[in-house]
């Protein structure tokens, strides 16, 4: 963006470049001086207009980037159509030992729920899901990321859930340890824990895949990983 120092420099050059004529051509000098003054004023006006256009363009670009980021974040997971179409959850599928009442940031008093796949006629590729409930009604469904883990392996259990600030923004995020079973190859039927980190952005959570993958790369391929192992 053009700054005021640059404007002053250009105006100074414009003024210094005004031709000086002899006293005997005073009338022409006055006319030329007026024209030069008009030109300098026009230059200044053009620069101010250009500054305003630059500011508007930059503001629009920033808003567009923020909107795009928010949209990508909200769509970061695939939401199960079967679950998202209902107002209440099936109590028999709620994993009680990994579901908690909590006061969570701007969400207020909520119940965090770990929700296992349907036991009968189950598609082994279906993953565990997570919700926030208020008055037993669905307030929010966390991004569904099942295909990251269930393409070859299948969900087995939820090992832990904890609430902690993972990105130092003052809000408690949700860290989950979900257990999966390898179903093919020489390591078939071997359980392992995959950590998921959901960061709170006010009216939605986003799955931090990069940090989750980084942690998972350091975890042993065994089923006894606990919350203390990732702190």
KOLMARVO-960086 format. One record per residue (C-alpha): residue number from 1; residue in one letter; x, y, z. Coordinates in pm, 1 decimal. Example, Ala and Ser with C-alpha at 12.3 -4.5 7.8 and 13.67 -1.06 7.14 Angstrom:
+-----+------+----------+----------+----------+
! pos ! code !       px !       py !       pz !
+-----+------+----------+----------+----------+
!   1 !    A !   1230.0 !   -450.0 !    780.0 !
!   2 !    S !   1367.0 !   -106.0 !    714.0 !
+-----+------+----------+----------+----------+
END
This chain:
+-----+------+----------+----------+----------+
! pos ! code !       px !       py !       pz !
+-----+------+----------+----------+----------+
!   1 !    X !      0.0 !      0.0 !      0.0 !
!   2 !    X !    122.1 !    345.6 !    -75.6 !
!   3 !    X !    224.2 !    532.6 !    239.3 !
!   4 !    X !    214.4 !    900.5 !    325.7 !
!   5 !    X !    590.5 !    937.1 !    299.7 !
!   6 !    X !    575.2 !    831.5 !    -62.3 !
!   7 !    X !    290.9 !   1078.0 !   -126.9 !
!   8 !    X !    489.9 !   1364.3 !     27.3 !
!   9 !    X !    791.9 !   1274.4 !   -183.7 !
!  10 !    X !    592.6 !   1269.3 !   -506.8 !
!  11 !    X !    417.8 !   1596.2 !   -420.3 !
!  12 !    X !    752.6 !   1751.2 !   -337.8 !
!  13 !    X !    886.6 !   1643.8 !   -677.1 !
!  14 !    X !    577.1 !   1781.5 !   -845.9 !
!  15 !    X !    613.2 !   2120.0 !   -675.0 !
!  16 !    X !    988.1 !   2135.3 !   -735.7 !
!  17 !    X !    931.0 !   2061.0 !  -1103.5 !
!  18 !    X !    704.0 !   2359.3 !  -1158.0 !
!  19 !    X !    871.6 !   2579.8 !  -1420.0 !
!  20 !    X !    986.6 !   2924.3 !  -1316.5 !
!  21 !    X !    962.2 !   3199.7 !  -1570.9 !
!  22 !    X !   1078.4 !   3558.8 !  -1574.0 !
!  23 !    X !    890.9 !   3844.6 !  -1426.5 !
!  24 !    X !    821.6 !   3973.3 !  -1775.6 !
!  25 !    X !    593.3 !   3672.2 !  -1829.7 !
!  26 !    X !    411.8 !   3708.2 !  -1499.1 !
!  27 !    X !     70.7 !   3632.5 !  -1651.2 !
!  28 !    X !    193.2 !   3307.4 !  -1802.6 !
!  29 !    X !    367.2 !   3223.0 !  -1474.3 !
!  30 !    X !     46.6 !   3269.4 !  -1279.1 !
!  31 !    X !   -145.1 !   3053.1 !  -1526.5 !
!  32 !    X !    124.6 !   2784.6 !  -1523.1 !
!  33 !    X !    141.8 !   2796.6 !  -1143.8 !
!  34 !    X !   -233.2 !   2743.1 !  -1122.3 !
!  35 !    X !   -214.8 !   2449.7 !  -1364.0 !
!  36 !    X !     70.4 !   2293.5 !  -1168.4 !
!  37 !    X !   -122.7 !   2338.0 !   -845.8 !
!  38 !    X !   -424.0 !   2169.9 !  -1002.9 !
!  39 !    X !   -203.6 !   1881.8 !  -1122.5 !
!  40 !    X !    -51.3 !   1838.2 !   -775.7 !
!  41 !    X !   -398.3 !   1838.8 !   -618.8 !
!  42 !    X !   -517.3 !   1580.2 !   -871.6 !
!  43 !    X !   -215.4 !   1361.0 !   -794.1 !
!  44 !    X !   -295.9 !   1376.2 !   -424.4 !
!  45 !    X !   -662.7 !   1291.9 !   -484.5 !
!  46 !    X !   -567.0 !   1000.5 !   -710.1 !
!  47 !    X !   -333.5 !    864.5 !   -442.5 !
!  48 !    X !   -598.2 !    889.4 !   -171.3 !
!  49 !    X !   -847.9 !    707.1 !   -392.6 !
!  50 !    X !   -589.0 !    439.3 !   -466.5 !
!  51 !    X !   -521.9 !    396.0 !    -93.3 !
!  52 !    X !   -893.8 !    351.9 !    -25.2 !
!  53 !    X !   -922.2 !     94.9 !   -303.9 !
!  54 !    X !   -618.7 !    -95.5 !   -170.2 !
!  55 !    X !   -765.3 !    -99.6 !    182.9 !
!  56 !    X !  -1105.0 !   -219.4 !     56.5 !
!  57 !    X !   -941.5 !   -488.7 !   -156.8 !
!  58 !    X !   -726.9 !   -614.8 !    131.7 !
!  59 !    X !  -1023.4 !   -618.6 !    372.0 !
!  60 !    X !  -1234.0 !   -813.8 !    120.7 !
!  61 !    X !   -949.2 !  -1059.7 !     65.9 !
!  62 !    X !   -909.2 !  -1117.6 !    442.2 !
!  63 !    X !  -1284.0 !  -1172.8 !    486.1 !
!  64 !    X !  -1287.6 !  -1414.8 !    194.7 !
!  65 !    X !   -995.9 !  -1615.9 !    341.2 !
!  66 !    X !  -1160.0 !  -1628.5 !    685.8 !
!  67 !    X !  -1491.0 !  -1742.6 !    535.9 !
!  68 !    X !  -1318.5 !  -2011.4 !    328.4 !
!  69 !    X !  -1121.8 !  -2138.1 !    630.3 !
!  70 !    X !  -1435.1 !  -2156.2 !    845.4 !
!  71 !    X !  -1623.5 !  -2344.1 !    573.4 !
!  72 !    X !  -1340.2 !  -2592.8 !    524.8 !
!  73 !    X !  -1315.2 !  -2646.2 !    899.6 !
!  74 !    X !  -1686.7 !  -2708.6 !    941.6 !
!  75 !    X !  -1678.8 !  -2958.3 !    657.1 !
!  76 !    X !  -1360.6 !  -3130.2 !    777.3 !
!  77 !    X !  -1549.2 !  -3450.2 !    861.1 !
!  78 !    X !  -1832.4 !  -3648.3 !    710.0 !
!  79 !    X !  -2142.9 !  -3652.1 !    931.1 !
!  80 !    X !  -2342.2 !  -3974.3 !    945.2 !
!  81 !    X !  -2680.1 !  -3912.7 !    777.4 !
!  82 !    X !  -2847.9 !  -4170.5 !   1001.1 !
!  83 !    X !  -2739.6 !  -3989.3 !   1317.8 !
!  84 !    X !  -2764.1 !  -3625.3 !   1205.9 !
!  85 !    X !  -3127.7 !  -3670.7 !   1099.9 !
!  86 !    X !  -3248.4 !  -3748.1 !   1453.9 !
!  87 !    X !  -3297.0 !  -3523.9 !   1755.6 !
!  88 !    X !  -3213.5 !  -3776.9 !   2025.1 !
!  89 !    X !  -2957.7 !  -4052.6 !   2057.2 !
!  90 !    X !  -3016.3 !  -4418.0 !   2125.8 !
!  91 !    X !  -2935.2 !  -4456.2 !   2495.7 !
!  92 !    X !  -2812.1 !  -4812.6 !   2443.2 !
!  93 !    X !  -2535.1 !  -4689.2 !   2213.9 !
!  94 !    X !  -2402.8 !  -4425.7 !   2454.5 !
!  95 !    X !  -2071.4 !  -4532.1 !   2611.4 !
!  96 !    X !  -2147.5 !  -4426.0 !   2968.2 !
!  97 !    X !  -1793.2 !  -4461.9 !   3105.2 !
!  98 !    X !  -1666.4 !  -4224.6 !   2833.9 !
!  99 !    X !  -1951.7 !  -3971.3 !   2850.1 !
! 100 !    X !  -1934.1 !  -3677.1 !   3090.0 !
! 101 !    X !  -2122.0 !  -3371.7 !   3214.6 !
! 102 !    X !  -1901.9 !  -3064.5 !   3183.3 !
! 103 !    X !  -1904.4 !  -2686.3 !   3163.0 !
! 104 !    X !  -1729.7 !  -2640.9 !   2832.0 !
! 105 !    X !  -1622.6 !  -2290.9 !   2728.3 !
! 106 !    X !  -1904.0 !  -2092.3 !   2559.8 !
! 107 !    X !  -2114.2 !  -2406.9 !   2520.9 !
! 108 !    X !  -2205.0 !  -2389.6 !   2888.0 !
! 109 !    X !  -2329.2 !  -2689.3 !   3085.4 !
! 110 !    X !  -2337.0 !  -2980.7 !   2841.1 !
! 111 !    X !  -2303.0 !  -3355.1 !   2832.2 !
! 112 !    X !  -2022.0 !  -3489.9 !   2617.8 !
! 113 !    X !  -2126.5 !  -3823.3 !   2468.6 !
! 114 !    X !  -1924.5 !  -4103.0 !   2310.8 !
! 115 !    X !  -2160.1 !  -4290.3 !   2076.9 !
! 116 !    X !  -2075.1 !  -4634.3 !   1944.3 !
! 117 !    X !  -2189.2 !  -4781.3 !   1610.9 !
! 118 !    X !  -2514.0 !  -4976.6 !   1595.4 !
! 119 !    X !  -2449.4 !  -5332.3 !   1726.8 !
! 120 !    X !  -2691.8 !  -5514.1 !   1496.2 !
! 121 !    X !  -2631.5 !  -5535.1 !   1122.7 !
! 122 !    X !  -2327.0 !  -5319.1 !   1174.9 !
! 123 !    X !  -2114.9 !  -5195.4 !    889.8 !
! 124 !    X !  -1761.0 !  -5258.6 !   1016.4 !
! 125 !    X !  -1649.6 !  -4936.0 !    849.5 !
! 126 !    X !  -1879.4 !  -4730.8 !   1071.6 !
! 127 !    X !  -1685.0 !  -4536.3 !   1332.8 !
! 128 !    X !  -1756.0 !  -4408.0 !   1680.7 !
! 129 !    X !  -1916.8 !  -4062.4 !   1696.9 !
! 130 !    X !  -1907.8 !  -3782.4 !   1954.5 !
! 131 !    X !  -2171.5 !  -3529.4 !   2058.7 !
! 132 !    X !  -2254.9 !  -3245.2 !   2290.5 !
! 133 !    X !  -2605.2 !  -3273.3 !   2438.3 !
! 134 !    X !  -2813.1 !  -3016.5 !   2620.6 !
! 135 !    X !  -3132.3 !  -3131.0 !   2791.6 !
! 136 !    X !  -3083.2 !  -3468.9 !   2621.5 !
! 137 !    X !  -3106.9 !  -3311.6 !   2276.2 !
! 138 !    X !  -2823.7 !  -3292.7 !   2023.8 !
! 139 !    X !  -2647.6 !  -2957.9 !   2046.3 !
! 140 !    X !  -2346.1 !  -3041.6 !   1833.5 !
! 141 !    X !  -2190.7 !  -3338.1 !   1650.4 !
! 142 !    X !  -1812.5 !  -3347.6 !   1627.6 !
! 143 !    X !  -1663.6 !  -3389.4 !   1277.8 !
! 144 !    X !  -1696.5 !  -3750.9 !   1169.7 !
! 145 !    X !  -1357.5 !  -3879.0 !   1054.8 !
! 146 !    X !  -1420.7 !  -4251.1 !   1047.2 !
! 147 !    X !  -1277.4 !  -4310.6 !    703.0 !
! 148 !    X !   -933.8 !  -4206.6 !    831.4 !
! 149 !    X !   -920.7 !  -4523.2 !   1042.2 !
! 150 !    X !  -1185.5 !  -4766.8 !    922.7 !
! 151 !    X !  -1083.4 !  -4815.2 !    560.1 !
! 152 !    X !   -891.2 !  -5129.0 !    664.8 !
! 153 !    X !   -934.3 !  -5141.6 !   1044.9 !
! 154 !    X !  -1251.5 !  -5129.5 !   1251.6 !
! 155 !    X !  -1359.1 !  -4947.0 !   1566.6 !
! 156 !    X !  -1324.8 !  -5137.2 !   1893.8 !
! 157 !    X !  -1350.5 !  -4906.4 !   2195.7 !
! 158 !    X !  -1293.8 !  -4559.2 !   2345.0 !
! 159 !    X !   -999.1 !  -4565.6 !   2584.7 !
! 160 !    X !  -1015.2 !  -4210.8 !   2722.3 !
! 161 !    X !  -1158.6 !  -3861.1 !   2688.2 !
! 162 !    X !  -1005.0 !  -3551.5 !   2839.0 !
! 163 !    X !  -1064.2 !  -3177.7 !   2824.4 !
! 164 !    X !   -754.0 !  -2962.5 !   2802.1 !
! 165 !    X !   -626.2 !  -2652.0 !   2623.6 !
! 166 !    X !   -407.0 !  -2789.0 !   2343.7 !
! 167 !    X !   -341.0 !  -2464.2 !   2154.9 !
! 168 !    X !   -305.3 !  -2210.0 !   2439.4 !
! 169 !    X !   -608.9 !  -2003.8 !   2334.9 !
! 170 !    X !   -777.3 !  -2021.1 !   2675.3 !
! 171 !    X !  -1043.9 !  -2271.1 !   2567.3 !
! 172 !    X !  -1055.8 !  -2634.0 !   2669.3 !
! 173 !    X !  -1030.5 !  -2865.4 !   2370.8 !
! 174 !    X !  -1134.8 !  -3230.2 !   2352.1 !
! 175 !    X !   -874.0 !  -3506.8 !   2329.1 !
! 176 !    X !   -997.0 !  -3858.8 !   2259.6 !
! 177 !    X !   -823.5 !  -4195.4 !   2247.9 !
! 178 !    X !  -1021.4 !  -4430.4 !   2022.7 !
! 179 !    X !   -921.1 !  -4793.1 !   1990.6 !
! 180 !    X !   -925.1 !  -4981.2 !   1659.5 !
! 181 !    X !   -858.7 !  -5338.7 !   1560.1 !
! 182 !    X !   -644.2 !  -5426.9 !   1263.9 !
! 183 !    X !   -840.6 !  -5663.5 !   1048.5 !
! 184 !    X !   -601.5 !  -5772.2 !    773.7 !
! 185 !    X !   -240.7 !  -5868.3 !    717.7 !
! 186 !    X !     12.7 !  -6027.2 !    954.3 !
! 187 !    X !    -93.2 !  -5786.3 !   1231.4 !
! 188 !    X !   -462.0 !  -5876.0 !   1204.8 !
! 189 !    X !   -668.5 !  -5863.0 !   1526.7 !
! 190 !    X !   -413.0 !  -5636.1 !   1696.9 !
! 191 !    X !   -571.3 !  -5336.4 !   1875.8 !
! 192 !    X !   -416.6 !  -4990.7 !   1871.4 !
! 193 !    X !   -515.5 !  -4647.7 !   2003.0 !
! 194 !    X !   -551.4 !  -4343.2 !   1778.7 !
! 195 !    X !   -557.5 !  -3998.9 !   1939.2 !
! 196 !    X !   -794.9 !  -3733.7 !   1810.4 !
! 197 !    X !   -771.4 !  -3365.8 !   1899.0 !
! 198 !    X !  -1076.5 !  -3144.0 !   1850.8 !
! 199 !    X !  -1009.6 !  -2772.0 !   1901.9 !
! 200 !    X !  -1289.2 !  -2538.6 !   2012.2 !
! 201 !    X !  -1346.0 !  -2238.0 !   1783.2 !
! 202 !    X !  -1651.3 !  -2094.9 !   1956.3 !
! 203 !    X !  -1951.4 !  -2236.7 !   1769.9 !
! 204 !    X !  -1779.9 !  -2542.3 !   1625.6 !
! 205 !    X !  -1486.5 !  -2779.0 !   1678.5 !
! 206 !    X !  -1222.3 !  -2860.8 !   1421.7 !
! 207 !    X !  -1023.6 !  -3182.5 !   1402.2 !
! 208 !    X !   -651.8 !  -3101.5 !   1421.9 !
! 209 !    X !   -531.2 !  -3378.3 !   1194.9 !
! 210 !    X !   -169.9 !  -3258.9 !   1182.3 !
! 211 !    X !   -119.3 !  -3260.0 !   1559.5 !
! 212 !    X !   -318.1 !  -3583.0 !   1601.0 !
! 213 !    X !   -107.7 !  -3761.8 !   1340.3 !
! 214 !    X !    212.2 !  -3631.0 !   1497.5 !
! 215 !    X !    115.2 !  -3773.4 !   1836.3 !
! 216 !    X !      0.3 !  -4103.5 !   1687.2 !
! 217 !    X !    335.3 !  -4144.9 !   1512.1 !
! 218 !    X !    504.7 !  -4158.3 !   1853.7 !
! 219 !    X !    257.5 !  -4391.7 !   2023.5 !
! 220 !    X !    330.2 !  -4764.8 !   2050.6 !
! 221 !    X !    115.6 !  -4998.6 !   1843.2 !
! 222 !    X !    -67.5 !  -5147.0 !   2140.4 !
! 223 !    X !   -397.5 !  -5108.2 !   2317.4 !
! 224 !    X !   -289.9 !  -4981.7 !   2660.9 !
! 225 !    X !   -224.1 !  -4615.9 !   2570.0 !
! 226 !    X !   -380.1 !  -4388.4 !   2832.2 !
! 227 !    X !   -441.4 !  -4016.2 !   2861.7 !
! 228 !    X !   -125.7 !  -3971.3 !   3067.7 !
! 229 !    X !     80.5 !  -4103.2 !   2777.9 !
! 230 !    X !      2.4 !  -3802.8 !   2557.5 !
! 231 !    X !     25.1 !  -3518.9 !   2809.4 !
+-----+------+----------+----------+----------+
END
